Amino acid sequence: MTTIARYMQANIEDHVDPLTGEVNATSLAEDCYTHYHPEDQSENEIPDVYFDTAQKIATAYEIKTGVREGRIGSAVGGYINTIPGGSL
């Protein structure tokens, strides 16, 4: 396992949406890059290896925790159904 992947696994829960349980892989990649390159304050592109690794780590985490695509729709739908009529 690479250093990048180890960092992402150790810090993944900082990038999990509390409502849906989904991982923000972009945020995870950016966090990891900033951790290892704090001096890089430029607008340069982050290397693809960070985004590719974040996507793999995020997918594995979501499978492990049982998150499925489309869950936010049911979460939001459930919330909207609890709002009293006429409030919208």
PDB file of N, CA, C and O in Angstrom:
ATOM      1  N   MET A   1       0.850  -1.172   0.000  1.00  0.00           N
ATOM      2  CA  MET A   1       0.000   0.000   0.000  1.00  0.00           C
ATOM      3  C   MET A   1       0.901   1.242   0.000  1.00  0.00           C
ATOM      4  O   MET A   1       1.915   1.293   0.696  1.00  0.00           O
ATOM      5  N   THR A   2       0.512   2.215  -0.779  1.00  0.00           N
ATOM      6  CA  THR A   2       1.314   3.425  -0.901  1.00  0.00           C
ATOM      7  C   THR A   2       1.108   4.341   0.308  1.00  0.00           C
ATOM      8  O   THR A   2       0.150   4.189   1.066  1.00  0.00           O
ATOM      9  N   THR A   3       2.010   5.273   0.464  1.00  0.00           N
ATOM     10  CA  THR A   3       1.901   6.270   1.523  1.00  0.00           C
ATOM     11  C   THR A   3       0.626   7.089   1.350  1.00  0.00           C
ATOM     12  O   THR A   3      -0.049   7.417   2.326  1.00  0.00           O
ATOM     13  N   ILE A   4       0.304   7.412   0.108  1.00  0.00           N
ATOM     14  CA  ILE A   4      -0.910   8.178  -0.189  1.00  0.00           C
ATOM     15  C   ILE A   4      -2.147   7.409   0.288  1.00  0.00           C
ATOM     16  O   ILE A   4      -3.011   7.977   0.957  1.00  0.00           O
ATOM     17  N   ALA A   5      -2.231   6.147  -0.048  1.00  0.00           N
ATOM     18  CA  ALA A   5      -3.384   5.327   0.341  1.00  0.00           C
ATOM     19  C   ALA A   5      -3.481   5.185   1.855  1.00  0.00           C
ATOM     20  O   ALA A   5      -4.578   5.227   2.411  1.00  0.00           O
ATOM     21  N   ARG A   6      -2.351   5.016   2.523  1.00  0.00           N
ATOM     22  CA  ARG A   6      -2.370   4.896   3.989  1.00  0.00           C
ATOM     23  C   ARG A   6      -2.899   6.181   4.631  1.00  0.00           C
ATOM     24  O   ARG A   6      -3.702   6.131   5.562  1.00  0.00           O
ATOM     25  N   TYR A   7      -2.447   7.322   4.130  1.00  0.00           N
ATOM     26  CA  TYR A   7      -2.929   8.595   4.668  1.00  0.00           C
ATOM     27  C   TYR A   7      -4.439   8.727   4.458  1.00  0.00           C
ATOM     28  O   TYR A   7      -5.169   9.125   5.366  1.00  0.00           O
ATOM     29  N   MET A   8      -4.892   8.391   3.262  1.00  0.00           N
ATOM     30  CA  MET A   8      -6.316   8.513   2.953  1.00  0.00           C
ATOM     31  C   MET A   8      -7.159   7.602   3.835  1.00  0.00           C
ATOM     32  O   MET A   8      -8.215   8.008   4.320  1.00  0.00           O
ATOM     33  N   GLN A   9      -6.697   6.373   4.046  1.00  0.00           N
ATOM     34  CA  GLN A   9      -7.450   5.456   4.900  1.00  0.00           C
ATOM     35  C   GLN A   9      -7.505   5.952   6.338  1.00  0.00           C
ATOM     36  O   GLN A   9      -8.521   5.791   7.016  1.00  0.00           O
ATOM     37  N   ALA A  10      -6.427   6.550   6.800  1.00  0.00           N
ATOM     38  CA  ALA A  10      -6.381   7.051   8.174  1.00  0.00           C
ATOM     39  C   ALA A  10      -7.259   8.285   8.376  1.00  0.00           C
ATOM     40  O   ALA A  10      -7.692   8.559   9.495  1.00  0.00           O
ATOM     41  N   ASN A  11      -7.523   9.023   7.311  1.00  0.00           N
ATOM     42  CA  ASN A  11      -8.246  10.290   7.424  1.00  0.00           C
ATOM     43  C   ASN A  11      -9.580  10.320   6.684  1.00  0.00           C
ATOM     44  O   ASN A  11     -10.186  11.384   6.562  1.00  0.00           O
ATOM     45  N   ILE A  12     -10.040   9.196   6.196  1.00  0.00           N
ATOM     46  CA  ILE A  12     -11.234   9.161   5.350  1.00  0.00           C
ATOM     47  C   ILE A  12     -12.482   9.671   6.074  1.00  0.00           C
ATOM     48  O   ILE A  12     -13.336  10.307   5.458  1.00  0.00           O
ATOM     49  N   GLU A  13     -12.591   9.401   7.354  1.00  0.00           N
ATOM     50  CA  GLU A  13     -13.816   9.777   8.064  1.00  0.00           C
ATOM     51  C   GLU A  13     -13.995  11.292   8.159  1.00  0.00           C
ATOM     52  O   GLU A  13     -15.098  11.770   8.424  1.00  0.00           O
ATOM     53  N   ASP A  14     -12.916  12.048   7.944  1.00  0.00           N
ATOM     54  CA  ASP A  14     -13.032  13.509   7.895  1.00  0.00           C
ATOM     55  C   ASP A  14     -13.729  13.973   6.618  1.00  0.00           C
ATOM     56  O   ASP A  14     -14.082  15.146   6.496  1.00  0.00           O
ATOM     57  N   HIS A  15     -13.927  13.063   5.672  1.00  0.00           N
ATOM     58  CA  HIS A  15     -14.484  13.414   4.368  1.00  0.00           C
ATOM     59  C   HIS A  15     -15.772  12.656   4.064  1.00  0.00           C
ATOM     60  O   HIS A  15     -16.185  12.551   2.909  1.00  0.00           O
ATOM     61  N   VAL A  16     -16.400  12.132   5.108  1.00  0.00           N
ATOM     62  CA  VAL A  16     -17.654  11.393   4.959  1.00  0.00           C
ATOM     63  C   VAL A  16     -18.819  12.325   5.278  1.00  0.00           C
ATOM     64  O   VAL A  16     -18.833  12.976   6.323  1.00  0.00           O
ATOM     65  N   ASP A  17     -19.788  12.386   4.380  1.00  0.00           N
ATOM     66  CA  ASP A  17     -20.983  13.195   4.588  1.00  0.00           C
ATOM     67  C   ASP A  17     -21.802  12.544   5.704  1.00  0.00           C
ATOM     68  O   ASP A  17     -22.179  11.378   5.587  1.00  0.00           O
ATOM     69  N   PRO A  18     -22.082  13.276   6.779  1.00  0.00           N
ATOM     70  CA  PRO A  18     -22.813  12.661   7.892  1.00  0.00           C
ATOM     71  C   PRO A  18     -24.249  12.275   7.563  1.00  0.00           C
ATOM     72  O   PRO A  18     -24.809  11.392   8.213  1.00  0.00           O
ATOM     73  N   LEU A  19     -24.848  12.908   6.580  1.00  0.00           N
ATOM     74  CA  LEU A  19     -26.227  12.584   6.206  1.00  0.00           C
ATOM     75  C   LEU A  19     -26.291  11.321   5.356  1.00  0.00           C
ATOM     76  O   LEU A  19     -27.130  10.450   5.584  1.00  0.00           O
ATOM     77  N   THR A  20     -25.397  11.229   4.374  1.00  0.00           N
ATOM     78  CA  THR A  20     -25.489  10.129   3.418  1.00  0.00           C
ATOM     79  C   THR A  20     -24.490   9.010   3.649  1.00  0.00           C
ATOM     80  O   THR A  20     -24.709   7.883   3.204  1.00  0.00           O
ATOM     81  N   GLY A  21     -23.392   9.307   4.342  1.00  0.00           N
ATOM     82  CA  GLY A  21     -22.341   8.316   4.527  1.00  0.00           C
ATOM     83  C   GLY A  21     -21.413   8.212   3.334  1.00  0.00           C
ATOM     84  O   GLY A  21     -20.493   7.394   3.328  1.00  0.00           O
ATOM     85  N   GLU A  22     -21.649   9.039   2.321  1.00  0.00           N
ATOM     86  CA  GLU A  22     -20.808   9.008   1.125  1.00  0.00           C
ATOM     87  C   GLU A  22     -19.525   9.785   1.366  1.00  0.00           C
ATOM     88  O   GLU A  22     -19.508  10.774   2.100  1.00  0.00           O
ATOM     89  N   VAL A  23     -18.447   9.320   0.734  1.00  0.00           N
ATOM     90  CA  VAL A  23     -17.141   9.953   0.850  1.00  0.00           C
ATOM     91  C   VAL A  23     -16.975  10.993  -0.249  1.00  0.00           C
ATOM     92  O   VAL A  23     -17.282  10.725  -1.411  1.00  0.00           O
ATOM     93  N   ASN A  24     -16.491  12.179   0.113  1.00  0.00           N
ATOM     94  CA  ASN A  24     -16.147  13.203  -0.864  1.00  0.00           C
ATOM     95  C   ASN A  24     -14.714  12.908  -1.306  1.00  0.00           C
ATOM     96  O   ASN A  24     -13.760  13.359  -0.672  1.00  0.00           O
ATOM     97  N   ALA A  25     -14.567  12.156  -2.386  1.00  0.00           N
ATOM     98  CA  ALA A  25     -13.246  11.721  -2.852  1.00  0.00           C
ATOM     99  C   ALA A  25     -12.385  12.898  -3.299  1.00  0.00           C
ATOM    100  O   ALA A  25     -11.164  12.861  -3.148  1.00  0.00           O
ATOM    101  N   THR A  26     -13.001  13.933  -3.843  1.00  0.00           N
ATOM    102  CA  THR A  26     -12.231  15.118  -4.258  1.00  0.00           C
ATOM    103  C   THR A  26     -11.608  15.783  -3.050  1.00  0.00           C
ATOM    104  O   THR A  26     -10.427  16.130  -3.067  1.00  0.00           O
ATOM    105  N   SER A  27     -12.384  15.962  -2.017  1.00  0.00           N
ATOM    106  CA  SER A  27     -11.880  16.568  -0.789  1.00  0.00           C
ATOM    107  C   SER A  27     -10.772  15.717  -0.174  1.00  0.00           C
ATOM    108  O   SER A  27      -9.778  16.249   0.322  1.00  0.00           O
ATOM    109  N   LEU A  28     -10.941  14.419  -0.205  1.00  0.00           N
ATOM    110  CA  LEU A  28      -9.936  13.488   0.322  1.00  0.00           C
ATOM    111  C   LEU A  28      -8.628  13.618  -0.451  1.00  0.00           C
ATOM    112  O   LEU A  28      -7.553  13.658   0.147  1.00  0.00           O
ATOM    113  N   ALA A  29      -8.715  13.682  -1.775  1.00  0.00           N
ATOM    114  CA  ALA A  29      -7.519  13.831  -2.613  1.00  0.00           C
ATOM    115  C   ALA A  29      -6.819  15.152  -2.340  1.00  0.00           C
ATOM    116  O   ALA A  29      -5.596  15.195  -2.204  1.00  0.00           O
ATOM    117  N   GLU A  30      -7.590  16.227  -2.261  1.00  0.00           N
ATOM    118  CA  GLU A  30      -7.010  17.550  -2.012  1.00  0.00           C
ATOM    119  C   GLU A  30      -6.354  17.615  -0.634  1.00  0.00           C
ATOM    120  O   GLU A  30      -5.277  18.191  -0.481  1.00  0.00           O
ATOM    121  N   ASP A  31      -7.000  17.028   0.359  1.00  0.00           N
ATOM    122  CA  ASP A  31      -6.440  16.998   1.710  1.00  0.00           C
ATOM    123  C   ASP A  31      -5.108  16.257   1.727  1.00  0.00           C
ATOM    124  O   ASP A  31      -4.138  16.725   2.323  1.00  0.00           O
ATOM    125  N   CYS A  32      -5.067  15.123   1.086  1.00  0.00           N
ATOM    126  CA  CYS A  32      -3.849  14.316   1.050  1.00  0.00           C
ATOM    127  C   CYS A  32      -2.716  15.065   0.346  1.00  0.00           C
ATOM    128  O   CYS A  32      -1.584  15.089   0.830  1.00  0.00           O
ATOM    129  N   TYR A  33      -3.023  15.663  -0.772  1.00  0.00           N
ATOM    130  CA  TYR A  33      -1.997  16.409  -1.511  1.00  0.00           C
ATOM    131  C   TYR A  33      -1.463  17.560  -0.665  1.00  0.00           C
ATOM    132  O   TYR A  33      -0.254  17.783  -0.611  1.00  0.00           O
ATOM    133  N   THR A  34      -2.348  18.283  -0.011  1.00  0.00           N
ATOM    134  CA  THR A  34      -1.934  19.399   0.831  1.00  0.00           C
ATOM    135  C   THR A  34      -1.086  18.923   2.007  1.00  0.00           C
ATOM    136  O   THR A  34      -0.147  19.603   2.420  1.00  0.00           O
ATOM    137  N   HIS A  35      -1.421  17.760   2.538  1.00  0.00           N
ATOM    138  CA  HIS A  35      -0.654  17.201   3.651  1.00  0.00           C
ATOM    139  C   HIS A  35       0.800  16.941   3.248  1.00  0.00           C
ATOM    140  O   HIS A  35       1.723  17.257   3.999  1.00  0.00           O
ATOM    141  N   TYR A  36       0.994  16.372   2.077  1.00  0.00           N
ATOM    142  CA  TYR A  36       2.341  16.016   1.631  1.00  0.00           C
ATOM    143  C   TYR A  36       3.046  17.137   0.880  1.00  0.00           C
ATOM    144  O   TYR A  36       4.251  17.055   0.645  1.00  0.00           O
ATOM    145  N   HIS A  37       2.327  18.167   0.506  1.00  0.00           N
ATOM    146  CA  HIS A  37       2.913  19.291  -0.235  1.00  0.00           C
ATOM    147  C   HIS A  37       2.423  20.621   0.344  1.00  0.00           C
ATOM    148  O   HIS A  37       1.821  21.415  -0.379  1.00  0.00           O
ATOM    149  N   PRO A  38       2.669  20.879   1.626  1.00  0.00           N
ATOM    150  CA  PRO A  38       2.139  22.106   2.246  1.00  0.00           C
ATOM    151  C   PRO A  38       2.726  23.381   1.650  1.00  0.00           C
ATOM    152  O   PRO A  38       2.122  24.450   1.741  1.00  0.00           O
ATOM    153  N   GLU A  39       3.885  23.267   1.048  1.00  0.00           N
ATOM    154  CA  GLU A  39       4.533  24.447   0.467  1.00  0.00           C
ATOM    155  C   GLU A  39       3.937  24.830  -0.880  1.00  0.00           C
ATOM    156  O   GLU A  39       4.164  25.940  -1.360  1.00  0.00           O
ATOM    157  N   ASP A  40       3.182  23.932  -1.493  1.00  0.00           N
ATOM    158  CA  ASP A  40       2.613  24.194  -2.817  1.00  0.00           C
ATOM    159  C   ASP A  40       1.308  24.978  -2.669  1.00  0.00           C
ATOM    160  O   ASP A  40       0.239  24.390  -2.505  1.00  0.00           O
ATOM    161  N   GLN A  41       1.399  26.274  -2.727  1.00  0.00           N
ATOM    162  CA  GLN A  41       0.231  27.143  -2.621  1.00  0.00           C
ATOM    163  C   GLN A  41      -0.226  27.638  -3.990  1.00  0.00           C
ATOM    164  O   GLN A  41      -1.081  28.518  -4.088  1.00  0.00           O
ATOM    165  N   SER A  42       0.340  27.075  -5.027  1.00  0.00           N
ATOM    166  CA  SER A  42       0.004  27.518  -6.381  1.00  0.00           C
ATOM    167  C   SER A  42      -1.323  26.918  -6.819  1.00  0.00           C
ATOM    168  O   SER A  42      -1.934  26.119  -6.109  1.00  0.00           O
ATOM    169  N   GLU A  43      -1.741  27.316  -7.978  1.00  0.00           N
ATOM    170  CA  GLU A  43      -2.974  26.790  -8.559  1.00  0.00           C
ATOM    171  C   GLU A  43      -2.669  25.625  -9.505  1.00  0.00           C
ATOM    172  O   GLU A  43      -3.475  25.300 -10.377  1.00  0.00           O
ATOM    173  N   ASN A  44      -1.520  25.010  -9.329  1.00  0.00           N
ATOM    174  CA  ASN A  44      -1.171  23.869 -10.178  1.00  0.00           C
ATOM    175  C   ASN A  44      -2.153  22.733  -9.961  1.00  0.00           C
ATOM    176  O   ASN A  44      -2.763  22.605  -8.899  1.00  0.00           O
ATOM    177  N   GLU A  45      -2.288  21.926 -10.971  1.00  0.00           N
ATOM    178  CA  GLU A  45      -3.192  20.787 -10.868  1.00  0.00           C
ATOM    179  C   GLU A  45      -2.594  19.724  -9.953  1.00  0.00           C
ATOM    180  O   GLU A  45      -1.390  19.468  -9.963  1.00  0.00           O
ATOM    181  N   ILE A  46      -3.464  19.121  -9.171  1.00  0.00           N
ATOM    182  CA  ILE A  46      -3.049  18.001  -8.331  1.00  0.00           C
ATOM    183  C   ILE A  46      -2.900  16.790  -9.235  1.00  0.00           C
ATOM    184  O   ILE A  46      -3.769  16.538 -10.070  1.00  0.00           O
ATOM    185  N   PRO A  47      -1.809  16.030  -9.088  1.00  0.00           N
ATOM    186  CA  PRO A  47      -1.609  14.853  -9.944  1.00  0.00           C
ATOM    187  C   PRO A  47      -2.771  13.855  -9.848  1.00  0.00           C
ATOM    188  O   PRO A  47      -3.355  13.660  -8.782  1.00  0.00           O
ATOM    189  N   ASP A  48      -3.081  13.245 -10.961  1.00  0.00           N
ATOM    190  CA  ASP A  48      -4.202  12.301 -11.041  1.00  0.00           C
ATOM    191  C   ASP A  48      -4.099  11.147 -10.058  1.00  0.00           C
ATOM    192  O   ASP A  48      -5.121  10.605  -9.638  1.00  0.00           O
ATOM    193  N   VAL A  49      -2.893  10.764  -9.687  1.00  0.00           N
ATOM    194  CA  VAL A  49      -2.731   9.628  -8.774  1.00  0.00           C
ATOM    195  C   VAL A  49      -3.469   9.875  -7.458  1.00  0.00           C
ATOM    196  O   VAL A  49      -3.955   8.926  -6.843  1.00  0.00           O
ATOM    197  N   TYR A  50      -3.561  11.121  -7.017  1.00  0.00           N
ATOM    198  CA  TYR A  50      -4.286  11.422  -5.782  1.00  0.00           C
ATOM    199  C   TYR A  50      -5.787  11.198  -5.960  1.00  0.00           C
ATOM    200  O   TYR A  50      -6.440  10.631  -5.085  1.00  0.00           O
ATOM    201  N   PHE A  51      -6.325  11.638  -7.081  1.00  0.00           N
ATOM    202  CA  PHE A  51      -7.763  11.465  -7.328  1.00  0.00           C
ATOM    203  C   PHE A  51      -8.106  10.000  -7.600  1.00  0.00           C
ATOM    204  O   PHE A  51      -9.136   9.507  -7.140  1.00  0.00           O
ATOM    205  N   ASP A  52      -7.250   9.309  -8.341  1.00  0.00           N
ATOM    206  CA  ASP A  52      -7.489   7.891  -8.623  1.00  0.00           C
ATOM    207  C   ASP A  52      -7.463   7.075  -7.333  1.00  0.00           C
ATOM    208  O   ASP A  52      -8.308   6.205  -7.119  1.00  0.00           O
ATOM    209  N   THR A  53      -6.491   7.363  -6.486  1.00  0.00           N
ATOM    210  CA  THR A  53      -6.378   6.640  -5.218  1.00  0.00           C
ATOM    211  C   THR A  53      -7.558   6.976  -4.309  1.00  0.00           C
ATOM    212  O   THR A  53      -8.115   6.087  -3.665  1.00  0.00           O
ATOM    213  N   ALA A  54      -7.939   8.242  -4.253  1.00  0.00           N
ATOM    214  CA  ALA A  54      -9.070   8.644  -3.416  1.00  0.00           C
ATOM    215  C   ALA A  54     -10.347   7.947  -3.860  1.00  0.00           C
ATOM    216  O   ALA A  54     -11.142   7.517  -3.024  1.00  0.00           O
ATOM    217  N   GLN A  55     -10.552   7.830  -5.171  1.00  0.00           N
ATOM    218  CA  GLN A  55     -11.759   7.169  -5.670  1.00  0.00           C
ATOM    219  C   GLN A  55     -11.780   5.695  -5.261  1.00  0.00           C
ATOM    220  O   GLN A  55     -12.824   5.174  -4.871  1.00  0.00           O
ATOM    221  N   LYS A  56     -10.641   5.032  -5.350  1.00  0.00           N
ATOM    222  CA  LYS A  56     -10.568   3.612  -4.954  1.00  0.00           C
ATOM    223  C   LYS A  56     -10.801   3.444  -3.451  1.00  0.00           C
ATOM    224  O   LYS A  56     -11.546   2.560  -3.027  1.00  0.00           O
ATOM    225  N   ILE A  57     -10.168   4.288  -2.661  1.00  0.00           N
ATOM    226  CA  ILE A  57     -10.319   4.214  -1.204  1.00  0.00           C
ATOM    227  C   ILE A  57     -11.762   4.532  -0.811  1.00  0.00           C
ATOM    228  O   ILE A  57     -12.336   3.862   0.047  1.00  0.00           O
ATOM    229  N   ALA A  58     -12.347   5.554  -1.439  1.00  0.00           N
ATOM    230  CA  ALA A  58     -13.731   5.942  -1.139  1.00  0.00           C
ATOM    231  C   ALA A  58     -14.706   4.827  -1.501  1.00  0.00           C
ATOM    232  O   ALA A  58     -15.615   4.520  -0.730  1.00  0.00           O
ATOM    233  N   THR A  59     -14.521   4.226  -2.661  1.00  0.00           N
ATOM    234  CA  THR A  59     -15.409   3.137  -3.092  1.00  0.00           C
ATOM    235  C   THR A  59     -15.315   1.958  -2.133  1.00  0.00           C
ATOM    236  O   THR A  59     -16.336   1.387  -1.751  1.00  0.00           O
ATOM    237  N   ALA A  60     -14.102   1.590  -1.743  1.00  0.00           N
ATOM    238  CA  ALA A  60     -13.919   0.472  -0.810  1.00  0.00           C
ATOM    239  C   ALA A  60     -14.578   0.784   0.541  1.00  0.00           C
ATOM    240  O   ALA A  60     -15.201  -0.089   1.143  1.00  0.00           O
ATOM    241  N   TYR A  61     -14.442   2.008   1.006  1.00  0.00           N
ATOM    242  CA  TYR A  61     -15.058   2.418   2.274  1.00  0.00           C
ATOM    243  C   TYR A  61     -16.578   2.346   2.187  1.00  0.00           C
ATOM    244  O   TYR A  61     -17.236   1.841   3.097  1.00  0.00           O
ATOM    245  N   GLU A  62     -17.128   2.852   1.091  1.00  0.00           N
ATOM    246  CA  GLU A  62     -18.577   2.852   0.936  1.00  0.00           C
ATOM    247  C   GLU A  62     -19.144   1.442   0.815  1.00  0.00           C
ATOM    248  O   GLU A  62     -20.225   1.165   1.336  1.00  0.00           O
ATOM    249  N   ILE A  63     -18.438   0.560   0.143  1.00  0.00           N
ATOM    250  CA  ILE A  63     -18.881  -0.836   0.064  1.00  0.00           C
ATOM    251  C   ILE A  63     -18.837  -1.470   1.453  1.00  0.00           C
ATOM    252  O   ILE A  63     -19.762  -2.174   1.857  1.00  0.00           O
ATOM    253  N   LYS A  64     -17.750  -1.208   2.173  1.00  0.00           N
ATOM    254  CA  LYS A  64     -17.582  -1.770   3.516  1.00  0.00           C
ATOM    255  C   LYS A  64     -18.669  -1.287   4.476  1.00  0.00           C
ATOM    256  O   LYS A  64     -19.146  -2.050   5.316  1.00  0.00           O
ATOM    257  N   THR A  65     -19.059  -0.015   4.349  1.00  0.00           N
ATOM    258  CA  THR A  65     -20.051   0.551   5.268  1.00  0.00           C
ATOM    259  C   THR A  65     -21.486   0.417   4.759  1.00  0.00           C
ATOM    260  O   THR A  65     -22.427   0.788   5.461  1.00  0.00           O
ATOM    261  N   GLY A  66     -21.660  -0.104   3.556  1.00  0.00           N
ATOM    262  CA  GLY A  66     -22.993  -0.358   3.041  1.00  0.00           C
ATOM    263  C   GLY A  66     -23.653   0.818   2.353  1.00  0.00           C
ATOM    264  O   GLY A  66     -24.865   0.800   2.138  1.00  0.00           O
ATOM    265  N   VAL A  67     -22.889   1.839   2.002  1.00  0.00           N
ATOM    266  CA  VAL A  67     -23.447   2.994   1.298  1.00  0.00           C
ATOM    267  C   VAL A  67     -23.703   2.600  -0.146  1.00  0.00           C
ATOM    268  O   VAL A  67     -22.875   1.952  -0.786  1.00  0.00           O
ATOM    269  N   ARG A  68     -24.846   2.994  -0.640  1.00  0.00           N
ATOM    270  CA  ARG A  68     -25.194   2.708  -2.035  1.00  0.00           C
ATOM    271  C   ARG A  68     -25.525   4.005  -2.734  1.00  0.00           C
ATOM    272  O   ARG A  68     -26.007   4.950  -2.111  1.00  0.00           O
ATOM    273  N   GLU A  69     -25.267   4.050  -4.025  1.00  0.00           N
ATOM    274  CA  GLU A  69     -25.569   5.230  -4.830  1.00  0.00           C
ATOM    275  C   GLU A  69     -27.064   5.520  -4.770  1.00  0.00           C
ATOM    276  O   GLU A  69     -27.885   4.603  -4.791  1.00  0.00           O
ATOM    277  N   GLY A  70     -27.403   6.780  -4.696  1.00  0.00           N
ATOM    278  CA  GLY A  70     -28.796   7.174  -4.662  1.00  0.00           C
ATOM    279  C   GLY A  70     -29.378   7.303  -3.272  1.00  0.00           C
ATOM    280  O   GLY A  70     -30.554   7.633  -3.116  1.00  0.00           O
ATOM    281  N   ARG A  71     -28.577   7.050  -2.276  1.00  0.00           N
ATOM    282  CA  ARG A  71     -29.073   7.098  -0.911  1.00  0.00           C
ATOM    283  C   ARG A  71     -29.502   8.508  -0.505  1.00  0.00           C
ATOM    284  O   ARG A  71     -30.432   8.664   0.287  1.00  0.00           O
ATOM    285  N   ILE A  72     -28.848   9.519  -1.031  1.00  0.00           N
ATOM    286  CA  ILE A  72     -29.217  10.887  -0.661  1.00  0.00           C
ATOM    287  C   ILE A  72     -30.645  11.209  -1.090  1.00  0.00           C
ATOM    288  O   ILE A  72     -31.353  11.941  -0.399  1.00  0.00           O
ATOM    289  N   GLY A  73     -31.062  10.673  -2.210  1.00  0.00           N
ATOM    290  CA  GLY A  73     -32.425  10.924  -2.667  1.00  0.00           C
ATOM    291  C   GLY A  73     -33.442  10.417  -1.668  1.00  0.00           C
ATOM    292  O   GLY A  73     -34.422  11.103  -1.379  1.00  0.00           O
ATOM    293  N   SER A  74     -33.227   9.246  -1.145  1.00  0.00           N
ATOM    294  CA  SER A  74     -34.171   8.716  -0.165  1.00  0.00           C
ATOM    295  C   SER A  74     -34.052   9.458   1.161  1.00  0.00           C
ATOM    296  O   SER A  74     -35.050   9.635   1.859  1.00  0.00           O
ATOM    297  N   ALA A  75     -32.844   9.895   1.518  1.00  0.00           N
ATOM    298  CA  ALA A  75     -32.670  10.656   2.758  1.00  0.00           C
ATOM    299  C   ALA A  75     -33.380  11.988   2.663  1.00  0.00           C
ATOM    300  O   ALA A  75     -34.089  12.377   3.591  1.00  0.00           O
ATOM    301  N   VAL A  76     -33.205  12.690   1.566  1.00  0.00           N
ATOM    302  CA  VAL A  76     -33.855  13.978   1.376  1.00  0.00           C
ATOM    303  C   VAL A  76     -35.364  13.787   1.265  1.00  0.00           C
ATOM    304  O   VAL A  76     -36.135  14.547   1.851  1.00  0.00           O
ATOM    305  N   GLY A  77     -35.780  12.781   0.521  1.00  0.00           N
ATOM    306  CA  GLY A  77     -37.207  12.503   0.383  1.00  0.00           C
ATOM    307  C   GLY A  77     -37.843  12.219   1.728  1.00  0.00           C
ATOM    308  O   GLY A  77     -38.950  12.682   2.001  1.00  0.00           O
ATOM    309  N   GLY A  78     -37.158  11.463   2.570  1.00  0.00           N
ATOM    310  CA  GLY A  78     -37.670  11.186   3.902  1.00  0.00           C
ATOM    311  C   GLY A  78     -37.784  12.439   4.743  1.00  0.00           C
ATOM    312  O   GLY A  78     -38.737  12.603   5.504  1.00  0.00           O
ATOM    313  N   TYR A  79     -36.805  13.324   4.604  1.00  0.00           N
ATOM    314  CA  TYR A  79     -36.835  14.589   5.338  1.00  0.00           C
ATOM    315  C   TYR A  79     -37.986  15.469   4.862  1.00  0.00           C
ATOM    316  O   TYR A  79     -38.723  16.031   5.672  1.00  0.00           O
ATOM    317  N   ILE A  80     -38.134  15.585   3.560  1.00  0.00           N
ATOM    318  CA  ILE A  80     -39.199  16.431   3.007  1.00  0.00           C
ATOM    319  C   ILE A  80     -40.565  15.924   3.462  1.00  0.00           C
ATOM    320  O   ILE A  80     -41.470  16.717   3.721  1.00  0.00           O
ATOM    321  N   ASN A  81     -40.713  14.613   3.560  1.00  0.00           N
ATOM    322  CA  ASN A  81     -41.992  14.052   3.992  1.00  0.00           C
ATOM    323  C   ASN A  81     -42.325  14.355   5.452  1.00  0.00           C
ATOM    324  O   ASN A  81     -43.466  14.169   5.874  1.00  0.00           O
ATOM    325  N   THR A  82     -41.343  14.819   6.227  1.00  0.00           N
ATOM    326  CA  THR A  82     -41.593  15.152   7.630  1.00  0.00           C
ATOM    327  C   THR A  82     -41.950  16.614   7.836  1.00  0.00           C
ATOM    328  O   THR A  82     -42.328  17.006   8.940  1.00  0.00           O
ATOM    329  N   ILE A  83     -41.836  17.431   6.786  1.00  0.00           N
ATOM    330  CA  ILE A  83     -42.150  18.857   6.884  1.00  0.00           C
ATOM    331  C   ILE A  83     -43.673  19.024   6.849  1.00  0.00           C
ATOM    332  O   ILE A  83     -44.337  18.489   5.962  1.00  0.00           O
ATOM    333  N   PRO A  84     -44.223  19.770   7.817  1.00  0.00           N
ATOM    334  CA  PRO A  84     -45.684  19.972   7.827  1.00  0.00           C
ATOM    335  C   PRO A  84     -46.175  20.617   6.539  1.00  0.00           C
ATOM    336  O   PRO A  84     -45.492  21.469   5.972  1.00  0.00           O
ATOM    337  N   GLY A  85     -47.329  20.226   6.085  1.00  0.00           N
ATOM    338  CA  GLY A  85     -47.913  20.783   4.867  1.00  0.00           C
ATOM    339  C   GLY A  85     -47.996  22.299   4.901  1.00  0.00           C
ATOM    340  O   GLY A  85     -48.284  22.890   5.942  1.00  0.00           O
ATOM    341  N   GLY A  86     -47.742  22.925   3.761  1.00  0.00           N
ATOM    342  CA  GLY A  86     -47.824  24.362   3.656  1.00  0.00           C
ATOM    343  C   GLY A  86     -46.569  25.097   4.109  1.00  0.00           C
ATOM    344  O   GLY A  86     -46.500  26.322   4.007  1.00  0.00           O
ATOM    345  N   SER A  87     -45.582  24.368   4.606  1.00  0.00           N
ATOM    346  CA  SER A  87     -44.350  25.008   5.074  1.00  0.00           C
ATOM    347  C   SER A  87     -43.390  25.325   3.936  1.00  0.00           C
ATOM    348  O   SER A  87     -42.488  26.147   4.096  1.00  0.00           O
ATOM    349  N   LEU A  88     -43.574  24.687   2.805  1.00  0.00           N
ATOM    350  CA  LEU A  88     -42.638  24.894   1.707  1.00  0.00           C
ATOM    351  C   LEU A  88     -43.004  26.051   0.867  1.00  0.00           C
ATOM    352  O   LEU A  88     -42.309  26.354  -0.103  1.00  0.00           O
TER     353      LEU A  88
END
